[in-house]
Amino acid sequence: MAKCNNLDDVRANIDALDRQIVALLAERTTYVETAARFKERKNQVVDPPRIEDVIAKVRHRAIEHGMAPDLAESIYRAMIDAYIVHESQVWKHIHED
């Protein structure tokens, strides 16, 4: 973690992290879109056991990195909800055309 001497330093570091995070989210999106191709039925888009497995892993990794696991879970649940909406749209485009 970089040393910050003022708010501008903090914001510059957050901006740098955001660039990396967005790149990773874009890569994650390609996998979500690919998953839609392998799901024969739309109800397969939401997989509650998989969601809970992801959340359990995220909570564990958060603890390993000194992050509040409840915060990590909250962020991931919001992200998963957004990806479910996106994957549903992709699934519909792929399978209903």
C-alpha positions as YAML, in Angstrom:
chain: A
units: angstrom
residues:
- id: 1
  name: MET
  ca: [0.00, 0.00, 0.00]
- id: 2
  name: ALA
  ca: [1.34, 3.42, -0.95]
- id: 3
  name: LYS
  ca: [1.95, 6.06, 1.67]
- id: 4
  name: CYS
  ca: [-0.52, 8.91, 1.42]
- id: 5
  name: ASN
  ca: [0.35, 12.38, 2.67]
- id: 6
  name: ASN
  ca: [-2.94, 14.05, 1.75]
- id: 7
  name: LEU
  ca: [-6.38, 13.50, 0.28]
- id: 8
  name: ASP
  ca: [-5.08, 13.94, -3.27]
- id: 9
  name: ASP
  ca: [-2.67, 11.04, -2.69]
- id: 10
  name: VAL
  ca: [-5.51, 8.89, -1.37]
- id: 11
  name: ARG
  ca: [-7.67, 9.71, -4.39]
- id: 12
  name: ALA
  ca: [-4.85, 9.07, -6.85]
- id: 13
  name: ASN
  ca: [-4.29, 5.64, -5.33]
- id: 14
  name: ILE
  ca: [-8.00, 4.85, -5.41]
- id: 15
  name: ASP
  ca: [-8.12, 5.91, -9.07]
- id: 16
  name: ALA
  ca: [-5.17, 3.62, -9.85]
- id: 17
  name: LEU
  ca: [-6.90, 0.72, -8.12]
- id: 18
  name: ASP
  ca: [-10.15, 1.46, -9.95]
- id: 19
  name: ARG
  ca: [-8.34, 1.14, -13.29]
- id: 20
  name: GLN
  ca: [-7.17, -2.32, -12.27]
- id: 21
  name: ILE
  ca: [-10.54, -3.32, -10.84]
- id: 22
  name: VAL
  ca: [-12.44, -2.29, -13.98]
- id: 23
  name: ALA
  ca: [-10.03, -4.31, -16.13]
- id: 24
  name: LEU
  ca: [-10.62, -7.36, -13.92]
- id: 25
  name: LEU
  ca: [-14.38, -6.83, -13.98]
- id: 26
  name: ALA
  ca: [-14.27, -6.67, -17.78]
- id: 27
  name: GLU
  ca: [-12.42, -9.99, -17.83]
- id: 28
  name: ARG
  ca: [-14.91, -11.48, -15.35]
- id: 29
  name: THR
  ca: [-17.73, -10.30, -17.62]
- id: 30
  name: THR
  ca: [-16.37, -12.33, -20.53]
- id: 31
  name: TYR
  ca: [-16.54, -15.46, -18.37]
- id: 32
  name: VAL
  ca: [-20.09, -14.66, -17.26]
- id: 33
  name: GLU
  ca: [-21.09, -14.21, -20.89]
- id: 34
  name: THR
  ca: [-19.40, -17.49, -21.82]
- id: 35
  name: ALA
  ca: [-21.24, -19.28, -19.02]
- id: 36
  name: ALA
  ca: [-24.55, -18.18, -20.57]
- id: 37
  name: ARG
  ca: [-23.70, -20.21, -23.68]
- id: 38
  name: PHE
  ca: [-23.39, -23.41, -21.63]
- id: 39
  name: LYS
  ca: [-26.70, -23.02, -19.79]
- id: 40
  name: GLU
  ca: [-29.56, -24.66, -21.66]
- id: 41
  name: ARG
  ca: [-32.34, -23.14, -19.54]
- id: 42
  name: LYS
  ca: [-32.72, -19.58, -18.33]
- id: 43
  name: ASN
  ca: [-33.38, -20.74, -14.76]
- id: 44
  name: GLN
  ca: [-29.78, -22.00, -14.72]
- id: 45
  name: VAL
  ca: [-28.52, -18.41, -14.78]
- id: 46
  name: VAL
  ca: [-29.15, -18.13, -11.04]
- id: 47
  name: ASP
  ca: [-27.32, -20.89, -9.17]
- id: 48
  name: PRO
  ca: [-27.83, -20.33, -5.42]
- id: 49
  name: PRO
  ca: [-25.31, -23.00, -4.29]
- id: 50
  name: ARG
  ca: [-22.64, -21.46, -6.56]
- id: 51
  name: ILE
  ca: [-23.44, -17.98, -5.24]
- id: 52
  name: GLU
  ca: [-23.02, -19.13, -1.65]
- id: 53
  name: ASP
  ca: [-19.76, -20.90, -2.55]
- id: 54
  name: VAL
  ca: [-18.40, -17.70, -4.09]
- id: 55
  name: ILE
  ca: [-19.48, -15.68, -1.04]
- id: 56
  name: ALA
  ca: [-17.83, -18.13, 1.36]
- id: 57
  name: LYS
  ca: [-14.57, -17.92, -0.59]
- id: 58
  name: VAL
  ca: [-14.74, -14.12, -0.73]
- id: 59
  name: ARG
  ca: [-15.33, -13.86, 3.01]
- id: 60
  name: HIS
  ca: [-12.32, -16.10, 3.65]
- id: 61
  name: ARG
  ca: [-10.09, -14.08, 1.29]
- id: 62
  name: ALA
  ca: [-11.28, -10.84, 2.87]
- id: 63
  name: ILE
  ca: [-10.19, -12.05, 6.28]
- id: 64
  name: GLU
  ca: [-6.81, -13.11, 4.86]
- id: 65
  name: HIS
  ca: [-6.32, -9.57, 3.53]
- id: 66
  name: GLY
  ca: [-7.51, -7.76, 6.66]
- id: 67
  name: MET
  ca: [-10.82, -6.68, 5.14]
- id: 68
  name: ALA
  ca: [-14.14, -6.84, 6.96]
- id: 69
  name: PRO
  ca: [-15.83, -9.97, 5.58]
- id: 70
  name: ASP
  ca: [-19.29, -8.38, 5.82]
- id: 71
  name: LEU
  ca: [-18.11, -5.53, 3.58]
- id: 72
  name: ALA
  ca: [-16.63, -7.94, 1.04]
- id: 73
  name: GLU
  ca: [-19.83, -9.98, 1.05]
- id: 74
  name: SER
  ca: [-21.99, -6.90, 0.55]
- id: 75
  name: ILE
  ca: [-19.88, -5.77, -2.42]
- id: 76
  name: TYR
  ca: [-19.90, -9.23, -3.97]
- id: 77
  name: ARG
  ca: [-23.63, -9.76, -3.55]
- id: 78
  name: ALA
  ca: [-24.28, -6.47, -5.35]
- id: 79
  name: MET
  ca: [-21.84, -7.46, -8.09]
- id: 80
  name: ILE
  ca: [-23.37, -10.92, -8.44]
- id: 81
  name: ASP
  ca: [-26.85, -9.41, -8.70]
- id: 82
  name: ALA
  ca: [-25.64, -7.13, -11.50]
- id: 83
  name: TYR
  ca: [-23.98, -10.02, -13.29]
- id: 84
  name: ILE
  ca: [-27.16, -12.10, -13.03]
- id: 85
  name: VAL
  ca: [-29.08, -9.32, -14.80]
- id: 86
  name: HIS
  ca: [-26.38, -9.13, -17.48]
- id: 87
  name: GLU
  ca: [-26.12, -12.90, -17.92]
- id: 88
  name: SER
  ca: [-29.91, -13.14, -18.22]
- id: 89
  name: GLN
  ca: [-29.83, -10.61, -21.05]
- id: 90
  name: VAL
  ca: [-26.96, -12.44, -22.76]
- id: 91
  name: TRP
  ca: [-28.72, -15.78, -22.30]
- id: 92
  name: LYS
  ca: [-31.88, -14.42, -23.88]
- id: 93
  name: HIS
  ca: [-29.93, -13.01, -26.83]
- id: 94
  name: ILE
  ca: [-28.07, -16.27, -27.41]
- id: 95
  name: HIS
  ca: [-30.91, -18.74, -26.88]
- id: 96
  name: GLU
  ca: [-33.97, -16.91, -28.12]
- id: 97
  name: ASP
  ca: [-32.61, -15.73, -31.47]
...
